[in-house]
């Protein structure tokens, strides 16, 4: 069994923990933006393929107390690095995070860790010079209240980079955060979903992948492929198992709209790439089923009317920082109050960094949740549905 650490947006730790438990892994506690868990050797592949709300997955190679540099060196030296790294690996200690610890010099910690790793490898492999001509192996160090965690990156590019997005457009919502929003609402595939500010299509596309149970990482590569522990047959085994789990027998009502025609074209292109990737996975198991794409249209939000009595309206409206005009964003929020009448009977969710959102839209949220969205401190405002049903409209 292996110890892992998965990173996520601040505020999404519980949702990520639930994802891990559904995959069958035992949790070992969490910290802000991180969840530790235990998994077998297949967890290396399955978590990277399947986790929707995680930003990265690390192997936790050590988790011990260290109050001085000698202890730090010894802890790192005891790790069997030759089992994880190749002889041409380029080792980089890319980040050090320190909290209430005696060791508090990031630069010194980086130097000690790197020195310890190369000394250990040199003794095991009888090498004094390392070529460093291969792929980079990134090491991350957390020291919290004198407890050191030595983490080896298995993901490479952040997991929000699913591989289907060709162009994010202006200030796109991260795919992992879109998945968090869907889980906050406990959205289910039978519930109609619409994003009236769809941008490059992130929320509808993530909803589609979730609805059809498509593992979001099936279309990309990972850092573990460059590690000594990588087993291509086991990775392929997991890939086939996840392809078998894709639901092809469900019908969904997932839509998005935007006022910009070029943006809508981009959303359609990204959705096509995402569904084509899922189709390639299905081909691996001999299936040629065509997954239904989310439907995108060009429309201003004021022209929309709910096409079904109930559903979820979920969006990432302009923050003001993104447009460089706070007053413009706040004026937009005031006008967005019309959505409560136009989508009566629907649950609604809005994520924004503007603290004035509730006062602008004129309605206090039933639930609000703080989430870190990239460099933005954001809040998800959640509104429960008005129980009165409305007549059908058009999207």
URLINTA-V126135 format. One record per residue. N is the residue number from 1. OMEGA is omega in whole degrees, 0 to 359 (* if undefined). Layout:
N;OMEGA  N;OMEGA
//
This chain:
1;182  2;172  3;180  4;170  5;177  6;178  7;178  8;175  9;176  10;183  11;183  12;186  13;181  14;180  15;177  16;177  17;178  18;176  19;181  20;179  21;178  22;176  23;176  24;184  25;182  26;180  27;179  28;178  29;179  30;175  31;180  32;179  33;183  34;174  35;177  36;180  37;179  38;179  39;177  40;184  41;178  42;178  43;177  44;182  45;187  46;182  47;179  48;177  49;199  50;187  51;182  52;187  53;180  54;177  55;177  56;173  57;179  58;164  59;177  60;187  61;177  62;179  63;187  64;179  65;177  66;181  67;178  68;185  69;177  70;177  71;180  72;180  73;183  74;179  75;181  76;181  77;181  78;180  79;179  80;186  81;181  82;178  83;186  84;186  85;176  86;184  87;179  88;181  89;172  90;185  91;179  92;171  93;193  94;180  95;174  96;178  97;186  98;178  99;175  100;183  101;179  102;175  103;187  104;176  105;183  106;182  107;180  108;179  109;177  110;181  111;181  112;181  113;181  114;179  115;181  116;180  117;183  118;176  119;179  120;180  121;179  122;179  123;182  124;185  125;181  126;180  127;177  128;179  129;180  130;185  131;182  132;182  133;181  134;182  135;181  136;171  137;184  138;178  139;176  140;183  141;170  142;174  143;185  144;183  145;175  146;175  147;185  148;171  149;178  150;188  151;177  152;183  153;177  154;187  155;186  156;175  157;178  158;186  159;175  160;175  161;186  162;183  163;182  164;184  165;177  166;179  167;185  168;185  169;184  170;175  171;182  172;172  173;178  174;181  175;181  176;179  177;175  178;178  179;176  180;181  181;179  182;180  183;177  184;178  185;185  186;182  187;178  188;190  189;180  190;182  191;176  192;180  193;176  194;174  195;184  196;175  197;196  198;181  199;180  200;170  201;189  202;184  203;178  204;181  205;178  206;176  207;179  208;179  209;179  210;183  211;181  212;179  213;177  214;176  215;190  216;182  217;185  218;185  219;184  220;178  221;184  222;181  223;182  224;179  225;180  226;181  227;182  228;182  229;184  230;177  231;186  232;180  233;179  234;177  235;179  236;177  237;179  238;179  239;179  240;179  241;180  242;175  243;178  244;184  245;180  246;180  247;179  248;186  249;183  250;176  251;183  252;176  253;185  254;186  255;176  256;178  257;177  258;182  259;184  260;181  261;180  262;178  263;178  264;176  265;179  266;178  267;178  268;180  269;178  270;179  271;178  272;179  273;180  274;182  275;175  276;177  277;177  278;178  279;178  280;177  281;178  282;178  283;180  284;180  285;173  286;180  287;177  288;179  289;180  290;179  291;180  292;178  293;171  294;184  295;180  296;177  297;174  298;180  299;168  300;184  301;181  302;181  303;185  304;170  305;183  306;180  307;181  308;181  309;183  310;178  311;178  312;171  313;186  314;185  315;179  316;184  317;180  318;182  319;190  320;174  321;182  322;182  323;183  324;183  325;183  326;182  327;178  328;178  329;182  330;174  331;177  332;181  333;179  334;180  335;181  336;177  337;180  338;181  339;181  340;176  341;183  342;179  343;177  344;182  345;180  346;165  347;181  348;177  349;179  350;176  351;183  352;176  353;182  354;181  355;182  356;188  357;184  358;179  359;179  360;184  361;173  362;182  363;180  364;181  365;174  366;178  367;172  368;185  369;178  370;179  371;177  372;181  373;184  374;178  375;183  376;168  377;187  378;175  379;172  380;178  381;186  382;181  383;178  384;185  385;165  386;188  387;180  388;178  389;178  390;179  391;182  392;175  393;183  394;171  395;*
//
